[in-house]
Amino acid sequence: MRLHNNAANDSAEYAIVVRSDYKGRGLGWQLMQMMIAYGRKRGLRSIEGKVLHENKAMLDMCRQFGFEIAIDPKNASICDVRLAL
């Protein structure tokens, strides 16, 4: 899990990677909850990321957490995700 603040320190880009043999156990869900709670505690206004269009599990999880999802205008195989905190 990674959360990298922008220069203005008001938003951050996230990354979550779960090893293949640990997928489907809820680990990604727990990491996302921790990351969102940490972002709120740090006073961030939003968390953003880029997700491959084929990564249906991550996109579904983002929807459940309330992220806005849009196709990247420069690359249709990537979705931009954003959660306002």
C-alpha positions in Angstrom: 0.0 0.0 0.0 1.3 3.5 -0.9 -0.2 7.0 -0.5 1.9 9.8 -2.1 0.9 13.4 -1.3 1.0 16.0 -4.1 3.0 19.2 -3.6 0.1 21.1 -2.2 -0.4 18.4 0.4 -4.2 18.3 -0.3 -4.6 15.1 -2.3 -2.6 11.9 -2.8 -2.2 9.1 -5.3 -2.7 5.6 -3.9 -1.5 2.2 -4.9 -2.5 -1.1 -3.5 -0.9 -4.4 -4.5 -2.0 -7.8 -3.2 0.0 -10.9 -4.0 -1.9 -13.3 -6.2 -2.1 -16.1 -3.6 -3.6 -13.6 -1.1 -6.4 -12.3 -3.4 -10.0 -12.9 -2.4 -9.3 -12.8 1.3 -10.4 -9.2 2.0 -6.8 -7.9 2.4 -7.3 -5.2 -0.4 -10.5 -4.1 1.3 -8.7 -3.7 4.7 -5.8 -1.8 3.1 -8.2 0.5 1.3 -10.0 1.3 4.6 -6.7 2.0 6.4 -5.6 4.2 3.5 -8.8 6.2 3.5 -8.7 6.7 7.3 -5.1 7.8 7.1 -5.9 10.3 4.4 -8.7 11.8 6.4 -6.5 12.0 9.5 -3.8 13.8 7.4 -6.4 16.3 6.2 -6.3 15.3 2.6 -9.2 16.5 0.4 -9.0 13.5 -2.0 -7.4 10.3 -2.9 -6.8 9.5 -6.5 -5.4 6.6 -8.6 -5.2 4.9 -12.0 -6.7 1.5 -12.4 -6.5 -0.8 -15.4 -9.9 -1.1 -17.1 -9.6 -4.9 -16.9 -9.1 -4.8 -13.1 -12.8 -5.3 -12.4 -12.1 -6.3 -8.7 -10.4 -3.0 -7.9 -12.9 -0.9 -9.8 -15.8 -2.7 -8.0 -14.1 -2.0 -4.7 -13.6 1.6 -5.6 -17.3 1.9 -6.4 -18.2 0.4 -3.1 -16.0 3.0 -1.3 -17.6 5.8 -3.3 -14.8 6.7 -5.7 -15.7 8.6 -8.9 -14.6 6.5 -11.9 -13.8 7.9 -15.4 -11.9 6.6 -18.4 -8.5 8.3 -18.8 -8.9 10.6 -21.8 -5.3 9.7 -22.9 -5.6 6.0 -22.6 -8.9 4.1 -22.7 -7.5 1.0 -21.0 -7.0 3.0 -17.8 -9.6 4.4 -15.4 -9.0 7.5 -13.3 -10.5 7.0 -9.8 -11.0 9.7 -7.2 -12.5 9.8 -3.7 -13.4 13.1 -2.2 -12.6 13.1 1.5 
